[in-house]
């Protein structure tokens, strides 16, 4: 045995006894191992989704997916998307109960996280299916930390007013149904989404879900326009309505506008705060969604989207706003002026926005009449209104003779039918007429609080420096969707399958405006290098998006700018040979 084959301990090496001829020939893997080396494409897709899509967001994404389910003509009641939103609320409630039981057990047995000084027990994080699950006593309270007293006050303010309005309904069944619908859209689903969203990555996943749904519905709408299979408009079946049908012409317009606002916010992200391909892909999606939005012929969606896009550009910075507006103006001049793109229907619909007072069509006349009827109801019952879902019963006694019998709908694979006018097509007037000043103060006050808090934090993203500042793209998405909905409420109200998207917008706005403050020191961190409980958008006490498992690189995290300083009392480790 040679000296090279002997270790320092004097024991022979394990590979010394193997002949050179056998060591040179590698053993061939078995046939089963070679076949299992390449996983199936579906397996690869499932692994990718499990890595990038946290399990806690699956109920919210299911709501978006089920919105594309084709609507049945004349169907009433709960939709598949409403059922998915109920599952979202139920999963959050079950998780709250489970974590409350776990934290109670820890309180009786003592602080188990201090046992042995293990960081993994006191709140260390681990990766499970692409999402971070915290352990120990701190992990049990992280999920509940988002529901602060201020969040509970803002989101729960309308509950008492809605209960009071439900008492004035025509019967108990109608009151309970109306109360459940309002609680679903304005209280329960927003609160559940607030508790489900953890950091900026979750918000981006949900925003891309909105974009994907908008692209799918918009693609169906463009095909309907090109093939003449859409809803009836000016005697032709060319109105893009997607899978929502002619009975809900605002459904596809709302979905596409939501996707456009989300894509615009993602495209305006700061450099280094988001994935590298996010901005160009989001910009392409936003440009593509302009086509189905135009083909929806929805004037209210056009106005709300134009206002939000302008506000997003101003919030992103004046230089970027000027650059984008210059590029958009040049593209519009080339497409419309040079190539002549833009049908006469679009031009007529666009010009009708400025003629609603001079020469209004029948739809505008009906809307003015319904607005006057809702205002008259409020004058008779200024405090409590006429009761939940009582607008149809009091409509004829307060409306003038200019109101038509209903709205004519046809096309998109459905026969001609007259759709009754059951609401004033203005959310503020609907609440004022049915719930009075008490209901409008509670609901509008909650929305105004979300708007003020969101805009204040959006302005703070320009004043603070990384890593304590919030991600700009998430704020643009959350505030943009909220502003779009509040503007659109002047032309529409809740009703139809797409109504559940209002709850998602309020939930995103609640996460942005009511989440924990940035810059709070992470519990259990040592030294001044730890930078807060939220980092890249996460809330609650229990680490940040820039604090993952030890030794694991964190994407999109901005390193702390403070240099590491060696204490003066500690001797240098450099030794003189």
N, C-alpha and C positions, 0 to 999 in steps of 0.2 A: 504494500500500500504506500503510495507516494505521499509526500508532505502536502501537496496541493489538495489532496482529497481528504485531508484531516482538518477538522475544526479546531478552534482555539482551545476547546475543552479536552481535546485528545480523542474524541469519538469520531469514527469514520463517517463520511458523508453518506446520505441515503442514496444518492444517485451514483455512487462510485461502483456499486456492484452490478449496475445495469450495463450490458455490453454496448459498445459504440454503435453497432449495427442496429440494435433494437431502439436505442434512444434517438437515432436519426430519423426513423420512420414513425410519424404520428399515427395514433390509432384513429381509424375512421369512425365517425359517430354513427350510431344505429339509424335505421331507416325512419323510425318513429320520431327520433330527435330532429332529423333533417326536415321532416314534414311539419313539425311544430315550430320550427324556427321563424316562419313567416305567419303572423296572425292574420286572420281574415279582415277584410276592409271594415266590416261592421264593428269588429272588435277594436280596431284602431280608432274608429270614430267614437265609440263608446268611451274609450280611455281618454280621448281628447276632451270630450264633453265633461267627463267626470273630473278632469283636471282643471278646466277653465270655468266650469259652471258649478257653483256650490249647490249642494242639495237643498239648502234652505230657500233658494230662489225658484225651484221647480214649480211650486204652486203658482207663483206670480207669472212665470213664463207660460204655464198652462192656460192662464186666463187669456193671454195674448193669442195663443195658438187656437183656442176655441172660439175666439171672436171671428175667425175666418169660416166658421161652420155656416153653411148656407141657411139663410132664414126662411122659414115657412111662410107662405102668404097668409096674412091675417092672424098670425100666431100671437098669443098674448101669454103673459106670465113669465116665469123664470127661463132664462136661456142657459145653454151649457157654460158660457162664460160666467154667468152668475153663480152656477154651481161650483165652478173652480174657485171663484172668490170666496165662497163659503168654506171650501177646503183650506184656503190660505188662512182664513181667520181661525179655523179649528186647529190647524197645526201649530199656530202661534200660541193659542190658549193652552194646548197640551204641553208645549215646551215650557211655558211659564209655570204650569203646575208641577212639572217634573223638576225644574230647577229650584222651585220653592221648596219642594220636598227634600231635595238633595242638600240645599243649604241649611234647612232645618236640622237634618241629621248630623251635619258637620258641627252645627252650633251646640248640639247636645254632647257630642263626643269630644269637643274641643277643636282647636285649630289644627287639623290634620296636616295642613301644608307645612307647619313648622317642624314636623317630625324629621329629624336628621338634617334639616336645613336644605332639603332637596328643592331646587328651583323647578323641577318638573312637577312637583306636587303643589307648589304654592302658586302656580299660575303659568307654568311654561306652556308653550303652544306646540301643537303637532299638526301635521298635514294629514287630512283624511279626505280623499277624493277631491283634492284641489281646494278644499276650504279649510280654514283654520278652526280647530276646536280647542278651546282652552280648558285646562284641567285645574283642579284644586278649588279652593274657596273663591278665588277671584274669578274663575271661569263661570261659576254658578251665578254670579251677579252681573256678568258682562251683558247678557242678553236683556236683562231687565233694566240696565242702566240707562237705556235710551228713553224710557218712559219717565222722564223727569216730571216734577210737579207742573212746570210751565207747559210741557207738552200735553200733559193730561188736561190742563185748563183750556188750552187753545183748541184741542181736538174735541174735548168733551163739552165745550160751551153750548153747542146747539141741542144737547140731549133734552134738557128741561123744556126748552121752547118747543121742540118737536113733540114731546109728550103732551104738552098743553094744547097744541094744535090738533093732535090726534083725538083729544076729547071732544072737539067740535065737529068731528066727521059725521057723515050721514048715518052710519051704523058702525058697530064695533068691528066687523070684518074689514070694512074699508079703512077705518082708522089704523088697525093693526098692520094692514098691508102697506099703507102709506108710511107709517112709522118705520117699518122694517126696511123699506126702500131707501128712505132718507138716512137711516142709521148705517146701512150698508155703504152708501156712496160717500158720505161725509164724515163718518166716525170710525166704523169698524175696519174697513179695508185700508184706509190711510194709516190707522194706528198699527195694523198688522204689518203693513209694508215698512213702516218706520222701524219696527222691531226686527224685521227680516234683513234689512239692508245693514251691512256692517262697515264697508269701506268704499273707496272710489271704484274698485274693481267691480263690486256688485252693481253699482249705479251704471257703469259702462255696459255690463252684461244686459241689464234691463233696457238700457237705451238702444243697444243693438237689436234687442228683441222687437222694440217698437219700429226700428228701421226695417227689419226683415218683414214684419207684418205689413207695413206700408208698401214695400216693394211688391209683395204678393198681391195685395188688394189693388194697388195701382196698375200692375200688369194686367189683371183681369179687366179693369176699367178701360185701359187703352185698347184692348182687344174688342171690348164692347163698342167703343166709339168707331173703330175702324171697320168693324163688320156690321154695324147697324143693329146690334143686339142689346143695346142698353135701354135705359128708361126713356119714356116718351118726353120729348122737349121740343116745343114749337112744331109739333106735327111729325117729328122724326124720332126714331129710337136711337138716339146718339148720346144720351147723358150717361156718363160713367158712374155706376153705383156699386161696382164690385159684386161681392156675394151677399150684400145686404138687401138687394131687391129694390123695386120702386117705392115700396112702402116706407123706406128709411133712406131717403136720398142724401141725408147728412151723414150717414154712417161711414161711407168710404171717404168722404171729404174730411171727416174728423180723423180717421185713422191715418190718411196720407199727410194731413197737416201735422199730426203728432210726430210721425216719422221724419218729416222735413225739419221740424224744429229740433228734434233730437240729433239728426245728422248735422245740422248747422252748428249746434253746440259742440259736438264731438270734433268737427273740423276746425274749430277755433281754439283748440287746446294749445297750451304753451309747449314750447320745445322742451323735451325731457320729462314732462309730467304724464305722458301717455305713450302707448306703443308707437313704434316708428311709423307703421302703415296706417294708423288710425286716421290721421288728418287727410291724406289723399283719398282713401276709400270713402270716408264720410263726405268729403266734398263731391265726389262722383255720385254718391247716393242722393245727396241733396239736389244736385242738378237734375238727376233722373226723375225725382219725385215732383218737380215743377210741372211736368207734362200731365200726369193724372190729376193733379190738383186743379189745373186749368180746365180740364175736361169734365170736372165735377159740376161746373157751372154754379158753384155755391158762392154767392157774394159775401156772406158772413165769414166763411172760411178764408176767402181771399183777403179781406180786410184784416182779420186777426193775424193771419200769417205774415202779411206785409209789415204790420206793426211790430210783431215779435222779432222778425229778422232784422229790422232796423235797430231795435233796442239791443239785440245780441251783438251786432257789429259795434255799436257805441260802447257797450260794456267790455268788449274785447280790446279796445284801444282805438284812438282816432286814426292812427296811421293805417292799421289793418282795415278799418272801416272805409277809408278813402280808397285804398287799393281794391277792395272787393267791389265797392260801388262803381269804380271806374271800369273794372272788368265786366261787371254785369251790364252796365250801360252800353259798352261797346258790343257785347254779344246781342243785346236787344236790338240795337241799330242794325246789325248785320242780318239777324234772323228775320226781323219784321220789315225793316226798310229795304234791305238789299234783296233778300230771298222771297219776301212776301209771305212768310209763314204767319198764320193767324187767320182763322176762319171768320166769316161774317157773324156767326153766332157768338163767338167769343167777344168780338168787338161790340156787338149790340148789348151783350150781357154786361160788359165792363162799363159801357157808357150809361147803362140804366142805373148805375149806382148814384150818379149825379142828377138823375131825373125822377127820383122817388117822390119828390114833392110836386113837381110840375105835371108829369104825366105818369102816375103810378099804374102798374098793371094790377090784375086782380089779386095776385098773391100779396103784393104790397098793401093793397086796400084791406084785405083780410087781416093782415098783421096789424095795421093801424087800428082797425076796429077791435081786435082782441086786446090790444094794449089799453084802449080806452075802457073796455069792459072790466079789465083787471083793476084799473085805477078807480073805477066807480065802486067796485066791491070793497076796496080798501076804505073809501070815504064812508061807506055805511058801517064797516066794522074796522075802525082804525087800529085797535089794540091787538085783537086776536085773529082777525080775518074771518073768513067764512068756513074754515076747517080744511083739514087735509083732503085732497082729491075731490073737493067740492066745486072746483071751477066749472066743470061741464054742466053741473046742475044749475048754476047761477048765470051761465053765459048768456042764454037767450034773453033773460030779463034785464040785462045790462048792455047788450050789444045793439047797435043800430041795424037798420034794414040793409045796409051796404054789405053785411057779412054774407058770404056765400054758404051753400049747404055743406061744402066740404072741398077737399083737394082731390082733383082727378089724377089717378095714377094708373099707369099701364106700361107695358114693355118689359124687357129683361126676363122673358119667359113667363110672364104673368098676364092674366086677363085684365080688362078694364074694371076698375072699382073706384068708388068714391070713399076717400079716407076722411073720417070726421075730424073736426078741429077741436081737440080736447085740451089745449093749453094755449097760452098767449104767445108762445115762441119768444119769451123773454124771461129768464130765470129770476131776475130781480122782481119783476112785476108779478110773476107767479107766486113767489114767496110772500110778497106784500099783500096780494089779494087773498091767499089762503091762510097765512099765518100772522098777518098784521105786522105792526112795528116790533113786537117782541121777537117773532121769528126772523125777520130781516136783520134786526140788530145782532142776534146771536150768530146767524150763518155768515152774514157779510162781515161781522166783526172777526170771526175766525179766519175767513179768507184774507181780510186786511192784515191781520197779525202775521199770517204766514208770508204775505207779500213783503211787509216791512222788515221782518226778520231776515228773509231771504235776500232782499236787496242790500241790507246792511252788511251781511256777510259776503255778498258778492263784491261790494265795494272794498271790503277788507282784504280781499285777495290781492289787490294792487298795492296795498300799504305794507303788508307783511312780506318777509323774505322767507325763502325755503330754509328749512323744511317745515316751518310752522304755518305756512299759508295753505289755504285750501286749494284743491285742484280747480282750475278755472272752468274746464269743460263740464264738470259735474254741476257747477253752479249755473252755467248757461243753460244746460238742459233742464234742471229743476225749475229755475225761475222762468225760463222761456215757456215751459208747458203751463205753469200756473198763470202767467200773464195771458197766454193764448186762450185759456179756458175762461178767464174773467172777462176778456173782451168778447169772446164768442157768446157768453151768457146774455149779452144785450140783443142777440139775434136768435138765440135758441135756448132750450131748457133741457132738463133731464127727460129721458124717454128713448126707448129703443135699445138694441143690443150693445151699441157703442157707449152707452152711458157709464159702464164700468171703467172705461178709460179715464173718466173724470176722477174716480177714486185713486187710480194709479198716479195721476198727476199730482193730486193732493198729498199722496204718500211720499213721493219724491221731494216735493216742496217741504214737507214736514221733516224729512231726513236732513235736508240742507239747512233749514232755518232753526230747527229745534234740537239738532244733535249737540253733543257735548262740545265745549269750547276747545279750540286748538291751543297748544302750548302748555297744557297742564302736564306736570311731570308724571311720567309713567310710574305707577306704584311698583315698589320693589327694585327700581333701577338704582344703580350706584353711580355717583359722580354726576357732573353737569352735562355729560354727553348725551344723556337720554332726553328726547325732545318731545314728549307729550303723548297723550293717550290716543291721538288720532292719526298723526303722521300724514298718511295719504288719504285721509277721508274717513277713517274708522272712528267710531264713537265709543264712549264708555271707558271704564278703567280696566285695562287688561292688555295693554300693548298697542302697537300701531301697525300699520301696513308695512312700515319699514323695519319692524321687529319681528322676524320669523324665527324659525328654529336655528340654534347656534350652528355656525359654519355653513349656512345655506345662503346663497346670494339672493337678494330681493330685487325684483324688477321695478323699474320706474321710481326708485327711492332716491331722493337727493341726499348725498352725504352731508353730515354735519360739518359746518365750516370752521368750527373751533378746533385749532390744532391741539395735538396731544402734548402735554407738558409733563416732564418728569419731575417729581418732587425733589427739592434741593437736598433734603435730608437723606435721600436714598443714594448710595454710592453707585458710580457708573459700573456697568458690567464689562466694559472693555478692560482687558488685563494686558499687562506688559509681559511678553514672553521671556 
